[in-house]
Every structure is written in structure tokens, then in C-alpha cells.
């Protein structure tokens, strides 16, 4: 019923919410000795899934890797953020960078939510008004 755009927007919203949690955790632990800042990346995997979804790739052997795949199968990559910031207590959180990342993530979340709202609005129009003409 929904197209790839709606699937991609839904996945993006979900991943951005998870990224917000990771960033908030980093900020909350900015003064925790030994805490290692975390980062979450999903954009590369999501873009690859969207790009390769249309590519006709046949696997000639079940042991071959599959590429692309459904947007719903995209998983985030969570890793220790390497930012060259190490405090004397071993903490690697750069609070200023985290605040910038949080603001940027929120802007991108809001943009995706607005696009989803417009896409669903078009679908609603097609169902209710579009068929009556």
C-alpha cells in the first residue's frame, strides 16, 4: 500500500529517534569518568538500501552475500565515537559537538516528519477527494 518513500521516511524517523537517545546519553554522561562517547550511523545503510533496491542482482549461490534489500531491514551502526577528545578521567564526550549533533538530528527529524505528513496527506486526498472527480 505504501511506496518506498514512505518506508524510507518511516525508517529515517525511527533511526533519528534512536540517534537522539544515543546523543542524549552522551550528554548525560559528559562528566562520567571513563565514559566513551557513542555514535549512531544509519544514513549510509539506508541510502545503500534505496539505491540497490532497484538493482537486478541475482545470487547464483545461497552462500553469496545479498546486497540492498528492504528498507525495513536497515540496522544502525553504533560505535565508539572517535573525536580525539579524551579528558584526564578518560571520558571522550565533547559536549559542544554533541549539542550541535542533537540540533542537526532534530532538524532532520522534523524535515522527515514534514515530508511524511505531506506524503500521507496526498494519499488521503487520493482516497477521499481524488476518486470523486
KOLPA-157188 format. One record per atom (N, C-alpha, C, O): x, y, z; residue in one letter. Coordinates in steps of 0.2 Angstrom, whole numbers, padded with zeros to 4 digits, always signed. Layout:
XYZA;...
***
This chain:
+0004-0006+0000X;+0000+0000+0000X;+0004+0006+0000X;+0003+0011-0003X;+0010+0006+0004X;+0014+0012+0004X;+0020+0011-0001X;+0022+0005-0002X;+0023+0016-0003X;+0029+0016-0008X;+0035+0016-0004X;+0035+0017+0002X;+0041+0016-0007X;+0047+0016-0004X;+0049+0022-0001X;+0052+0022+0004X;+0046+0028-0003X;+0047+0034+0000X;+0044+0034+0007X;+0048+0036+0012X;+0038+0031+0008X;+0035+0031+0015X;+0039+0026+0019X;+0040+0028+0025X;+0041+0021+0017X;+0045+0016+0020X;+0052+0019+0023X;+0054+0018+0028X;+0055+0023+0018X;+0062+0026+0020X;+0061+0032+0025X;+0065+0032+0029X;+0055+0035+0024X;+0054+0041+0029X;+0053+0038+0036X;+0055+0040+0041X;+0049+0032+0036X;+0047+0029+0042X;+0054+0027+0046X;+0055+0027+0052X;+0058+0023+0042X;+0064+0021+0044X;+0069+0026+0047X;+0072+0026+0052X;+0069+0032+0043X;+0073+0038+0045X;+0070+0041+0052X;+0074+0042+0056X;+0064+0041+0052X;+0061+0044+0059X;+0063+0039+0064X;+0065+0042+0070X;+0063+0033+0063X;+0064+0028+0069X;+0072+0028+0070X;+0073+0029+0076X;+0076+0029+0065X;+0083+0029+0067X;+0085+0036+0070X;+0090+0036+0074X;+0082+0041+0068X;+0083+0048+0071X;+0081+0048+0078X;+0085+0051+0082X;+0076+0045+0080X;+0074+0044+0087X;+0079+0040+0091X;+0081+0042+0096X;+0082+0035+0088X;+0087+0031+0091X;+0094+0035+0092X;+0097+0035+0097X;+0095+0039+0087X;+0101+0043+0087X;+0100+0048+0092X;+0105+0050+0096X;+0094+0051+0093X;+0093+0056+0098X;+0095+0053+0105X;+0097+0056+0110X;+0093+0047+0106X;+0094+0043+0113X;+0101+0042+0114X;+0104+0043+0119X;+0105+0041+0109X;+0112+0040+0109X;+0116+0047+0111X;+0120+0047+0116X;+0114+0052+0108X;+0117+0058+0109X;+0115+0061+0116X;+0119+0063+0120X;+0109+0060+0118X;+0106+0062+0125X;+0110+0058+0130X;+0112+0061+0135X;+0112+0052+0129X;+0116+0048+0133X;+0123+0050+0134X;+0126+0051+0139X;+0126+0052+0128X;+0132+0055+0128X;+0132+0062+0133X;+0137+0062+0137X;+0127+0066+0132X;+0127+0072+0135X;+0126+0071+0143X;+0129+0074+0147X;+0122+0066+0144X;+0121+0064+0151X;+0127+0062+0155X;+0128+0062+0161X;+0131+0058+0151X;+0137+0055+0154X;+0144+0060+0153X;+0149+0057+0153X;+0143+0066+0151X;+0148+0070+0149X;+0153+0071+0155X;+0159+0072+0154X;+0151+0070+0161X;+0155+0070+0167X;+0157+0064+0170X;+0159+0063+0176X;+0155+0058+0167X;+0156+0051+0170X;+0163+0049+0168X;+0165+0048+0162X;+0167+0048+0173X;+0174+0046+0172X;+0174+0039+0168X;+0170+0034+0169X;+0178+0039+0162X;+0179+0033+0158X;+0174+0032+0153X;+0174+0027+0149X;+0168+0036+0153X;+0163+0035+0148X;+0166+0037+0141X;+0169+0041+0140X;+0164+0032+0137X;+0166+0033+0129X;+0160+0035+0125X;+0155+0032+0125X;+0161+0041+0122X;+0155+0043+0118X;+0153+0038+0113X;+0158+0035+0110X;+0147+0038+0111X;+0144+0033+0106X;+0142+0037+0100X;+0140+0043+0101X;+0142+0034+0094X;+0139+0037+0088X;+0135+0032+0085X;+0136+0026+0086X;+0129+0034+0082X;+0125+0030+0078X;+0125+0032+0071X;+0123+0038+0069X;+0126+0028+0066X;+0126+0029+0059X;+0121+0025+0056X;+0121+0018+0056X;+0116+0027+0052X;+0112+0023+0048X;+0111+0026+0041X;+0108+0023+0037X;+0113+0032+0040X;+0112+0035+0033X;+0115+0032+0028X;+0112+0031+0022X;+0121+0029+0029X;+0124+0025+0023X;+0120+0019+0021X;+0119+0018+0016X;+0119+0015+0026X;+0115+0009+0025X;+0108+0010+0022X;+0106+0007+0018X;+0105+0016+0024X;+0098+0017+0021X;+0099+0019+0014X;+0095+0017+0010X;+0104+0024+0013X;+0105+0026+0006X;+0107+0020+0001X;+0104+0019-0004X;+0111+0015+0004X;+0113+0009+0000X;+0107+0005-0001X;+0106+0002-0007X;+0102+0004+0004X;+0096+0000+0003X;+0092+0003-0003X;+0089+0000-0007X;+0091+0010-0003X;+0087+0013-0008X;+0090+0013-0014X;+0086+0012-0019X;+0096+0013-0015X;+0100+0013-0021X;+0100+0006-0024X;+0099+0005-0030X;+0101+0001-0020X;+0102-0005-0023X;+0095-0009-0023X;+0095-0015-0026X;+0090-0006-0020X;+0083-0009-0021X;+0081-0011-0028X;+0078-0016-0029X;+0083-0006-0032X;+0081-0007-0039X;+0086-0011-0044X;+0084-0013-0049X;+0092-0012-0041X;+0097-0016-0045X;+0095-0023-0046X;+0094-0026-0041X;+0095-0025-0052X;+0093-0033-0053X;+0100-0037-0052X;+0104-0037-0056X;+0100-0039-0046X;+0106-0043-0044X;+0104-0050-0042X;+0100-0051-0037X;+0106-0055-0046X;+0104-0062-0045X;+0110-0065-0041X;+0116-0064-0042X;+0108-0069-0036X;+0113-0073-0032X;+0113-0080-0035X;+0108-0083-0035X;+0119-0082-0038X;+0119-0088-0041X;+0120-0094-0036X;+0120-0100-0038X;+0122-0092-0030X;+0123-0097-0025X;+0121-0094-0018X;+0122-0088-0017X;+0118-0099-0014X;+0115-0096-0007X;+0120-0093-0003X;+0119-0090+0002X;+0127-0095-0004X;+0132-0093+0000X;+0134-0086-0002X;+0138-0083+0002X;+0132-0083-0007X;+0134-0076-0009X;+0130-0071-0005X;+0125-0072-0003X;+0134-0066-0004X;+0131-0060+0000X;+0125-0057-0004X;+0126-0056-0010X;+0120-0055+0000X;+0115-0051-0004X;+0116-0044-0002X;+0119-0042+0003X;+0115-0040-0007X;+0116-0033-0006X;+0109-0029-0007X;+0104-0032-0010X;+0108-0023-0004X;+0102-0020-0005X;+0097-0023+0000X;+0099-0024+0006X;+0091-0024-0002X;+0086-0027+0002X;+0081-0022+0005X;+0082-0016+0003X;+0076-0024+0008X;+0071-0020+0010X;+0073-0014+0015X;+0078-0016+0019X;+0070-0009+0015X;+0072-0003+0019X;+0071-0005+0026X;+0075-0003+0031X;+0066-0009+0028X;+0064-0011+0034X;+0070-0015+0038X;+0070-0016+0044X;+0074-0018+0034X;+0080-0022+0036X;+0086-0018+0038X;+0091-0021+0041X;+0086-0011+0037X;+0092-0007+0038X;+0093-0007+0046X;+0088-0005+0050X;+0099-0008+0048X;+0100-0008+0055X;+0106-0002+0056X;+0110-0001+0052X;+0105+0001+0062X;+0110+0006+0063X;+0117+0003+0065X;+0117-0002+0068X;+0122+0007+0064X;+0129+0005+0066X;+0130+0009+0072X;+0131+0016+0072X;+0131+0006+0078X;+0133+0010+0084X;+0140+0008+0086X;+0142+0003+0087X;+0144+0014+0087X;+0151+0013+0088X;+0154+0018+0093X;+0150+0023+0094X;+0160+0017+0096X;+0163+0022+0100X;+0165+0028+0095X;+0168+0026+0090X;+0163+0034+0097X;+0165+0039+0093X;+0172+0041+0094X;+0174+0042+0099X;+0175+0042+0088X;+0182+0044+0089X;+0183+0051+0087X;+0182+0053+0081X;+0184+0055+0092X;+0183+0063+0091X;+0190+0066+0094X;+0190+0072+0094X;+0195+0062+0095X;+0201+0065+0098X;+0200+0069+0104X;+0204+0073+0106X;+0195+0068+0108X;+0194+0071+0114X;+0194+0066+0120X;+0190+0062+0120X;+0199+0067+0124X;+0200+0062+0129X;+0202+0066+0135X;+0207+0069+0136X;+0197+0067+0140X;+0199+0071+0146X;+0203+0067+0151X;+0204+0061+0150X;+0206+0070+0156X;+0210+0066+0161X;+0207+0060+0164X;+0211+0055+0166X;+0201+0060+0165X;+0197+0055+0168X;+0195+0049+0163X;+0192+0044+0165X;+0197+0050+0156X;+0196+0045+0151X;+0189+0046+0148X;+0188+0042+0143X;+0185+0051+0149X;+0179+0052+0146X;+0181+0056+0139X;+0185+0060+0138X;+0177+0053+0134X;+0178+0056+0127X;+0172+0060+0125X;+0172+0061+0119X;+0168+0062+0129X;+0162+0066+0127X;+0164+0074+0126X;+0167+0077+0130X;+0163+0076+0120X;+0163+0083+0118X;+0156+0086+0118X;+0153+0086+0113X;+0155+0089+0124X;+0148+0092+0125X;+0146+0097+0119X;+0140+0096+0117X;+0150+0101+0117X;+0148+0106+0112X;+0146+0102+0105X;+0141+0104+0102X;+0150+0097+0103X;+0149+0093+0097X;+0143+0089+0098X;+0139+0089+0093X;+0141+0087+0104X;+0135+0083+0105X;+0129+0088+0104X;+0124+0086+0101X;+0129+0094+0107X;+0124+0098+0106X;+0123+0100+0099X;+0117+0101+0097X;+0128+0101+0095X;+0127+0103+0088X;+0124+0097+0084X;+0119+0097+0080X;+0126+0091+0086X;+0124+0084+0083X;+0116+0084+0085X;+0112+0082+0080X;+0114+0085+0091X;+0107+0085+0093X;+0103+0090+0089X;+0098+0088+0087X;+0105+0096+0088X;+0101+0101+0085X;+0101+0099+0077X;+0095+0099+0074X;+0106+0096+0074X;+0106+0094+0067X;+0101+0088+0066X;+0097+0088+0062X;+0102+0083+0071X;+0097+0077+0071X;+0090+0080+0071X;+0086+0077+0068X;+0088+0084+0076X;+0082+0087+0077X;+0079+0090+0070X;+0073+0089+0069X;+0083+0094+0067X;+0081+0097+0061X;+0079+0092+0056X;+0074+0092+0052X;+0084+0087+0055X;+0082+0082+0050X;+0076+0077+0052X;+0073+0075+0047X;+0075+0076+0058X;+0069+0073+0061X;+0063+0077+0059X;+0058+0074+0056X;+0063+0083+0060X;+0057+0087+0059X;+0056+0087+0051X;+0050+0087+0049X;+0061+0088+0047X;+0060+0088+0040X;+0057+0081+0037X;+0053+0081+0033X;+0060+0076+0040X;+0057+0069+0038X;+0050+0069+0040X;+0045+0066+0036X;+0048+0071+0046X;+0041+0071+0049X;+0037+0075+0044X;+0031+0073+0043X;+0039+0081+0042X;+0035+0085+0037X;+0034+0082+0031X;+0028+0082+0028X;+0039+0079+0028X;+0038+0075+0022X;+0033+0069+0022X;+0029+0068+0018X;+0034+0066+0028X;+0029+0060+0029X;+0022+0063+0029X;+0017+0060+0027X;+0021+0068+0033X;+0014+0071+0034X;+0012+0073+0027X;+0006+0072+0025X;+0016+0076+0022X;+0014+0078+0016X;+0012+0072+0011X;+0007+0072+0008X;+0016+0067+0012X;+0015+0061+0008X;+0009+0057+0010X;+0005+0055+0006X;+0007+0057+0017X;+0001+0054+0019X;-0005+0058+0017X;-0010+0056+0016X;-0004+0065+0017X;-0009+0070+0015X;-0011+0068+0008X;-0017+0069+0006X;-0006+0067+0004X;-0008+0066-0003X;-0012+0059-0004X;-0016+0059-0008X;-0010+0054+0000X;-0013+0048+0000X;-0020+0049+0002X;-0025+0046-0001X;-0021+0053+0007X;-0028+0054+0010X;-0032+0057+0005X;-0038+0056+0004X;-0029+0062+0001X;-0033+0066-0004X;-0035+0061-0010X;-0040+0061-0012X;-0030+0057-0012X;-0032+0052-0017X;-0037+0047-0015X;-0042+0046-0019X;-0038+0046-0009X;-0043+0041-0006X;-0050+0045-0006X;-0055+0042-0008X;-0050+0051-0003X;-0056+0054-0002X;-0059+0059-0007X;-0064+0058-0009X;-0054+0063-0010X;-0056+0068-0015X;-0055+0066-0022X;-0059+0067-0026X;-0049+0063-0023X;-0047+0061-0029X;-0051+0057-0033X;-0052+0057-0040X;-0055+0052-0030X;-0059+0047-0034X;-0066+0050-0036X;-0069+0047-0039X;-0068+0056-0033X;-0074+0059-0034X;-0075+0063-0040X;-0080+0065-0042X;-0069+0064-0044X;-0070+0068-0050X;-0069+0064-0056X;-0069+0067-0062X;
***
